[in-house]
Amino acid sequence: MHYRFHRYIAGISAIACATGARVPSPRKAICHLNLFVVIAILCMVTGAGCARQQARLPADAAPILLFNGRGAAGEDVRAFEDLLKSERLEYSTVTSSEMNQMPRSQLQKYRLLIVPGGNFIEIGNGLSKAATANINNAVRHGLNYLGICAGAFFAGDLSGSNSLNLTSGVRFRFYSAEERGVRKTAVAIAVAGGPTRDQYWEDGPQFTGWGDVIGKYPDGTPAIVEGTYGSGWVILTGVHPEAPEQWRRGLNFAPPASRNIEFAGTLVKAALNRESVPHY
């Protein structure tokens, strides 16, 4: 017992030396030990913050970066977290302030950036011009990008608003249901090489003028597209295949949500691995 205690004190001393603290005697080392105990108790009391820091994966350990900043819809972030966990894909989340401080060299360590649905104006407002320039340059040099609804709008050229402009000046408009006063509905999306399925749509864009068309709205305009920006692979969708069953309440859907979620997983893995999805 006495031997193990002194080994423990020695360990504490080593930690203190590594941090520049002086521990000249076992008696003073006990004081340092008490300090470590206090810190541990504080971590238990404020456990959420400590756990979050420990749970965050470093940039070189997580291939996917999921945007969870200003303007991103929390329920869509959660839907993607559930999807990524079910697909056993490692990811890390990033807030607007973290993205604003992230150099391109660190951003470039990820393979895929996912920007979910929400409010595309607020997404842009929460990021600095330098941050959007870093993302643009990172995609140009090989970072892949998956944008869903607001994240897809944000990828285009937004006149008068901060955006990524991964489309070389192409601007996207809302799907035509918006002109009829419809804000959310089930939309039958025809997918190349696959069945037509009802997908959840809420104020999403159509992509006339950019990319290869993976899926089409009933009016024939592009609903899901893929293409390149520099060395980066980009997939954009105006609908939410990741939408869980509870989003469908009050709307008429034909297939179960699980089939669409499988398709969402296909899009994530295609974006991650730079694989082309069947297109028209």
Backbone torsions as a table, in degrees:
resi	resn	phi	psi	omega
1	MET	NA	-46.3	179.7
2	HIS	-62.4	-40.8	-179.6
3	TYR	-65.0	-45.2	-179.1
4	ARG	-65.2	-36.1	-179.8
5	PHE	-63.4	-43.6	-179.3
6	HIS	-69.0	-32.5	174.7
7	ARG	-65.0	-37.9	178.7
8	TYR	-66.0	-42.3	177.2
9	ILE	-61.3	-39.5	179.2
10	ALA	-63.5	-38.7	177.7
11	GLY	-63.5	-42.1	177.7
12	ILE	-63.5	-39.3	179.6
13	SER	-63.3	-39.9	179.8
14	ALA	-63.1	-41.6	178.1
15	ILE	-62.5	-44.0	-179.9
16	ALA	-62.7	-40.0	179.7
17	CYS	-64.8	-39.0	-179.8
18	ALA	-63.3	-29.1	-179.2
19	THR	-96.9	4.0	176.1
20	GLY	90.3	3.1	-179.5
21	ALA	-84.4	154.8	178.1
22	ARG	-104.1	131.8	177.6
23	VAL	-129.7	85.5	-172.8
24	PRO	-78.0	-18.1	-176.2
25	SER	-149.4	156.0	177.2
26	PRO	-55.7	-35.9	-178.4
27	ARG	-62.1	-44.9	178.1
28	LYS	-70.6	-29.5	177.8
29	ALA	-62.5	-34.6	177.7
30	ILE	-61.5	-37.2	176.9
31	CYS	-62.4	-41.8	177.4
32	HIS	-64.8	-37.7	177.1
33	LEU	-60.5	-43.7	177.0
34	ASN	-59.9	-37.6	178.3
35	LEU	-62.8	-42.2	178.0
36	PHE	-63.3	-38.0	177.5
37	VAL	-62.0	-44.2	178.9
38	VAL	-59.9	-44.7	179.8
39	ILE	-61.5	-41.4	179.5
40	ALA	-61.9	-41.4	179.3
41	ILE	-64.6	-40.7	178.4
42	LEU	-61.7	-38.8	178.1
43	CYS	-64.3	-35.8	177.6
44	MET	-68.3	-39.8	-179.5
45	VAL	-68.7	-43.1	179.4
46	THR	-104.8	45.6	-169.9
47	GLY	-56.9	-30.3	-176.1
48	ALA	-59.0	-48.0	-177.5
49	GLY	-64.6	-44.0	-179.6
50	CYS	-63.6	-44.0	-178.4
51	ALA	-62.9	-40.9	-179.4
52	ARG	-62.0	-42.8	-178.7
53	GLN	-65.4	-38.2	-180.0
54	GLN	-72.2	-30.5	-176.0
55	ALA	-79.3	-23.8	-177.4
56	ARG	-65.9	130.5	179.1
57	LEU	-87.0	140.7	175.7
58	PRO	-66.7	160.2	-173.4
59	ALA	-57.7	-34.7	-176.2
60	ASP	-83.8	0.3	-179.3
61	ALA	-106.2	-21.8	-176.7
62	ALA	-114.3	119.9	-179.1
63	PRO	-73.4	-19.8	-173.5
64	ILE	-117.6	135.6	175.6
65	LEU	-114.8	119.1	-177.7
66	LEU	-104.9	120.2	-177.8
67	PHE	-74.0	126.5	178.5
68	ASN	-135.0	48.5	-177.1
69	GLY	-107.2	-163.0	-179.8
70	ARG	-56.0	133.0	178.3
71	GLY	90.7	-18.9	178.4
72	ALA	-78.4	133.2	179.1
73	ALA	-73.5	122.1	-177.6
74	GLY	-57.3	-37.8	-178.5
75	GLU	-69.1	-29.3	177.6
76	ASP	-78.2	-35.4	173.4
77	VAL	-58.7	-45.1	179.2
78	ARG	-63.9	-38.5	178.5
79	ALA	-61.6	-40.5	178.8
80	PHE	-72.9	-34.9	175.8
81	GLU	-61.8	-43.1	177.4
82	ASP	-61.8	-42.0	-179.8
83	LEU	-64.6	-46.9	-178.2
84	LEU	-64.3	-37.9	177.5
85	LYS	-66.5	-40.8	-179.5
86	SER	-66.8	-30.6	178.1
87	GLU	-87.3	-1.4	179.9
88	ARG	58.1	43.7	177.8
89	LEU	-105.4	126.5	-179.7
90	GLU	-73.8	141.2	-178.7
91	TYR	-151.1	164.6	172.2
92	SER	-135.2	149.5	177.9
93	THR	-100.1	157.2	-179.4
94	VAL	-140.3	134.3	177.3
95	THR	-89.6	172.9	178.3
96	SER	-62.9	-45.7	-178.6
97	SER	-63.8	-38.2	177.4
98	GLU	-65.9	-40.8	178.5
99	MET	-65.1	-36.9	179.8
100	ASN	-64.7	-26.0	-178.6
101	GLN	-97.9	-4.7	-174.3
102	MET	-85.3	120.2	176.4
103	PRO	-71.4	158.9	-178.9
104	ARG	-61.4	-32.8	-179.7
105	SER	-60.1	-36.9	177.5
106	GLN	-76.6	-40.9	178.4
107	LEU	-60.0	-35.1	-177.4
108	GLN	-69.0	-13.7	178.9
109	LYS	-73.9	-18.6	176.7
110	TYR	-85.0	158.3	177.6
111	ARG	-99.3	-25.5	-175.6
112	LEU	-146.1	134.3	171.2
113	LEU	-109.3	125.8	176.1
114	ILE	-109.6	124.4	173.7
115	VAL	-114.9	113.4	-173.2
116	PRO	-81.5	-171.1	177.7
117	GLY	-73.5	169.3	-178.8
118	GLY	153.4	-127.6	179.9
119	ASN	-123.4	108.2	-172.7
120	PHE	-68.4	-28.0	176.5
121	ILE	-67.4	-44.8	179.8
122	GLU	-67.3	-33.8	176.3
123	ILE	-59.7	-47.0	178.6
124	GLY	-65.8	-39.0	-179.3
125	ASN	-66.1	-28.7	-178.4
126	GLY	-79.9	-11.6	-178.1
127	LEU	-111.3	144.4	177.3
128	SER	-76.5	161.8	175.7
129	LYS	-60.8	-35.6	178.8
130	ALA	-65.0	-37.5	180.0
131	ALA	-66.6	-45.7	179.3
132	THR	-65.4	-34.7	175.9
133	ALA	-64.8	-39.6	177.4
134	ASN	-63.0	-43.3	179.0
135	ILE	-64.6	-45.4	178.1
136	ASN	-55.5	-48.5	-178.9
137	ASN	-67.4	-35.2	178.6
138	ALA	-65.3	-42.8	177.3
139	VAL	-65.3	-42.4	178.6
140	ARG	-56.5	-32.0	-177.3
141	HIS	-103.1	17.5	168.8
142	GLY	123.8	-9.9	173.9
143	LEU	-70.0	132.6	178.3
144	ASN	-88.5	158.6	-172.2
145	TYR	-139.2	132.2	172.9
146	LEU	-123.4	116.7	-179.6
147	GLY	-115.8	130.2	-177.8
148	ILE	-117.3	120.9	176.4
149	CYS	55.1	-103.4	178.4
150	ALA	-60.3	-38.0	177.7
151	GLY	-64.3	-28.1	176.1
152	ALA	-76.4	-43.7	173.8
153	PHE	-55.2	-45.8	-176.9
154	PHE	-62.2	-27.1	179.7
155	ALA	-73.6	-20.4	-177.8
156	GLY	-86.2	-163.8	178.6
157	ASP	-99.3	105.3	-179.1
158	LEU	-95.6	111.1	-178.5
159	SER	-62.4	122.7	177.2
160	GLY	78.3	1.9	-179.8
161	SER	-129.7	154.7	179.1
162	ASN	-71.1	122.8	-179.0
163	SER	-149.6	174.7	-174.8
164	LEU	-86.0	-29.6	-177.4
165	ASN	50.9	54.1	173.6
166	LEU	-80.7	1.8	-174.5
167	THR	-108.3	10.2	178.0
168	SER	53.8	46.2	174.2
169	GLY	97.7	-7.8	178.9
170	VAL	-74.6	130.2	178.8
171	ARG	-108.5	139.5	-177.3
172	PHE	-100.1	147.7	176.1
173	ARG	-110.7	164.1	175.0
174	PHE	-67.4	150.6	169.7
175	TYR	-59.1	148.4	-169.8
176	SER	-59.7	-18.0	177.7
177	ALA	-60.0	-30.0	179.3
178	GLU	-60.2	-36.5	-179.8
179	GLU	-68.5	-21.6	178.6
180	ARG	-91.8	6.3	178.0
181	GLY	84.5	8.5	178.9
182	VAL	-85.8	130.6	-178.4
183	ARG	-106.4	-29.1	173.6
184	LYS	-154.0	144.3	-177.0
185	THR	-168.9	171.1	170.2
186	ALA	-87.1	128.7	-178.3
187	VAL	-123.3	131.1	178.4
188	ALA	-76.2	112.4	-178.2
189	ILE	-104.8	120.6	176.2
190	ALA	-86.2	119.3	-177.1
191	VAL	-106.1	133.4	179.6
192	ALA	-59.2	128.5	178.5
193	GLY	73.0	10.9	-178.4
194	GLY	-145.6	177.5	-178.8
195	PRO	-75.9	156.8	172.0
196	THR	-78.7	128.8	-176.5
197	ARG	-134.2	148.0	174.1
198	ASP	-71.1	129.5	178.2
199	GLN	-122.6	150.7	178.5
200	TYR	-75.6	126.2	178.5
201	TRP	-125.0	135.6	176.4
202	GLU	-147.5	99.6	177.9
203	ASP	55.7	37.8	-176.9
204	GLY	-91.1	162.0	-177.9
205	PRO	-87.5	166.5	163.3
206	GLN	-116.8	157.7	-163.6
207	PHE	-119.3	37.7	178.4
208	THR	-56.2	128.5	175.4
209	GLY	99.4	-0.9	-179.9
210	TRP	-144.4	135.5	168.7
211	GLY	78.2	172.8	173.0
212	ASP	-87.0	138.8	-171.1
213	VAL	-88.0	118.4	175.9
214	ILE	-89.4	-42.2	-178.5
215	GLY	-138.1	151.5	-177.8
216	LYS	-123.5	145.2	170.0
217	TYR	-72.7	165.4	178.0
218	PRO	-57.5	-26.5	179.0
219	ASP	-86.1	4.0	176.3
220	GLY	91.5	-8.2	178.8
221	THR	-76.1	153.8	-176.9
222	PRO	-68.0	130.4	178.2
223	ALA	-105.2	-29.0	179.1
224	ILE	-140.1	129.5	-176.8
225	VAL	-137.0	163.2	174.9
226	GLU	-139.5	153.9	178.8
227	GLY	-177.5	-172.2	-178.6
228	THR	-120.0	153.8	169.4
229	TYR	-135.4	105.7	-170.5
230	GLY	61.4	-125.1	178.0
231	SER	-92.9	-1.0	-177.0
232	GLY	-89.7	146.1	177.2
233	TRP	-98.3	130.2	-173.4
234	VAL	-125.6	128.6	172.9
235	ILE	-124.5	129.8	-178.9
236	LEU	-125.6	137.6	177.6
237	THR	-135.1	134.2	178.8
238	GLY	-87.8	-9.0	178.4
239	VAL	-115.2	173.0	-175.0
240	HIS	-115.4	82.6	176.2
241	PRO	-66.0	-19.4	179.9
242	GLU	-79.4	-4.3	-173.6
243	ALA	-59.5	125.9	178.0
244	PRO	-74.6	171.5	-174.8
245	GLU	-58.7	-36.5	-175.0
246	GLN	-66.9	-20.3	177.2
247	TRP	-69.8	-17.4	-172.9
248	ARG	-86.9	-3.9	-175.7
249	ARG	-59.1	130.1	-179.8
250	GLY	84.8	-1.5	179.4
251	LEU	-118.9	154.8	-178.2
252	ASN	-97.9	111.8	178.1
253	PHE	-119.3	143.6	178.0
254	ALA	-85.3	-63.9	-175.7
255	PRO	-81.8	161.4	174.3
256	PRO	-68.3	155.2	-177.7
257	ALA	-61.5	-29.1	-175.9
258	SER	-59.2	-34.4	179.9
259	ARG	-68.3	-40.9	177.4
260	ASN	-67.8	-38.2	179.4
261	ILE	-63.2	-36.4	174.6
262	GLU	-60.3	-40.5	178.4
263	PHE	-66.5	-37.7	175.8
264	ALA	-60.4	-40.5	176.5
265	GLY	-62.0	-37.7	176.6
266	THR	-61.6	-42.7	179.9
267	LEU	-65.6	-41.7	179.5
268	VAL	-61.2	-47.4	-177.5
269	LYS	-69.4	-33.0	176.7
270	ALA	-66.1	-42.4	178.0
271	ALA	-66.5	-40.7	-178.5
272	LEU	-64.6	-42.6	-173.1
273	ASN	-99.8	7.6	178.3
274	ARG	58.4	43.6	-179.2
275	GLU	-106.1	134.9	178.4
276	SER	-75.5	134.7	174.9
277	VAL	-90.4	145.0	178.0
278	PRO	-50.0	132.7	-178.0
279	HIS	-137.1	167.3	-177.6
280	TYR	-75.5	NA	NA
